[in-house]
Amino acid sequence: MQCIAFSDIHENFHNLQIALDYANKHSISAGFVLGDLINPGIMHKLGEPGFDLKVLLGNNDGDKYSLT
């Protein structure tokens, strides 16, 4: 099983989409988020169907309640 790691996304939807496209192209369906999401919209994007993630919050995650 292959996994992908995301770190320090900081609301960069453009680069996140590039990484998700890479994961889809290579049939990667699991990954880790290593903090600094900042925006609940990032979690919505990461939470798309078919992608299993484990999330560790970082030091710059904004409203942690909204991220969950």
N, C-alpha and C positions, 0 to 999 in steps of 0.2 A: 504494500500500500504506500502510495506517495502522499506526502503532506506539503502544504505551503505555509510559510510564516509571514505575517504582516506585522510591521512595527512602525510606530510614529507616523500614522496616516495623516494626522493633523488636517482633516477636512479636504484632503487632496483627492477629490472624486475622480479626476482624470487619470492619475497614476493608479488608483485603486482599480478602475475599470480595466486598465491594461493588465494588471496582475490577475484579475478575475478571468479575463479572456484567455490568458496564458494557462490558468488552471483548467478552464473548460477544454481548451485545445488539447491538453495533455491528460485529460480524464482524471484530474486531481479533485477529489471531493471532500477532503478533510484538511483542516489547518488550525493554526494557532494565531491569535492576535496578542501582541505583546505591548499593549497599552497605547495611550495617547490618541484616542479616537476623536475626542472633542465634541462631535456632532452626532445626535441620535440618527440623523439621516445616513451616516456611515454604517451604523448597526443595521438599519433597514436594508441597505445594499448588501452587506455581508450575510444577512439572514435570508437571502433568496433561497428558494427551495432547492434541495439537492446538495447543499454545502454544509457539512458538519464542522462547527468551530468550537474551540475552547478559548475563552477570553480571560486574559489577565489585565486588570486595569493598571494604568501607569500613573505618572505624576501630573499629567495634563489631560484629564478626561472630561473636563467640564462638569455638567450635571449628571452625576453617576446614576441617580434615580431614573432619569429619562433614558439613559442608555440601556437600562434593563427592560 
